[in-house]
Amino acid sequence: GWRSRAVYKLIELNERDRFLRPGMTVVDLGAAPGGWTQYAAQVVGSNGHVFALDLLPMDQFADTTVLQGDFTEDAVLHELEAALGESEVDLVLSDMAPNMSGVDSVDIPRSMYLAELALDFCDRMLKPKGAFVTKLFQGEGFDEYVKETRQRFDRVVVRKPKASRPRSREVYLVATGKRVR
Ligand code: SAM
C-alpha cells in the first residue's frame, strides 16, 4: 500500500499534467512519510532515481536516496547537493508544509518561505526545460509567487486536486519548461 494519502494528490496531478516519466531524476522535498516518493520511484523505475528529503526519518525504497534534515539549513542543502553530485535534476517536487498553527498570518508566511526556497533550489539545481511541482497556500504573497514562477518557466498552472480538502487553502503549482536565464 501507499505510505500516505497525500499520494492521491500527486497521482491526480501527474495524470493531468504528465510531469513524471521513466528514467527521470527527481528531488522530493518534504517527503515523509513517503507516498510521493514511493509513487515517483515507481514511475521513474530503475533507470531513474528519487532523492527524498524530510525533517522526519523515513523508510528507504528501491532507487531512492533518503536524507533527513531541515531544508532551510545551509548544511542540509549542501548535503542534498552533494548527494545529487553530477546528476541532472529533471523534476523538483515539494509537498513541504510547516506545522500548522491554524493562524493564517503565521502559517501562510512560513509555507511561503519554504516554497521560495524550493524555487531558489530550482534556479540552481533544476536542468533547463525541467519541471517543478509545489504545494502553495492561497493568501499573502500567492500572486507574486505565481508571477515569479511564470518568469522562470514556460508554463505554470494552479491545480486543486480532488484529494485536497476543499476547505483548505492548499493548491499545487505545476511549472514546466524551466527557462535558461
Ligand atoms: N508528500 C508526503 C507524502 O506523500 O508522504 C507528505 C508531506 S507532508 C504534507 C509535509 C512534510 O514537510 C512533513 O513531513 C514535514 O516534516 C516536511 N517539512 C516541513 N518543513 C520542512 C523543512 N524545513 N525541511 C524538510 N522537510 C520539511
Boltz pocket constraint, residues with backbone or C-beta under 6 A from the ligand:
constraints:
  - pocket:
      binder: B
      contacts: [[A, 3], [A, 4], [A, 6], [A, 7], [A, 29], [A, 30], [A, 31], [A, 32], [A, 33], [A, 34], [A, 35], [A, 36], [A, 37], [A, 53], [A, 54], [A, 55], [A, 56], [A, 69], [A, 70], [A, 71], [A, 72], [A, 95], [A, 96], [A, 97], [A, 98], [A, 99], [A, 114]]
      max_distance: 6.0
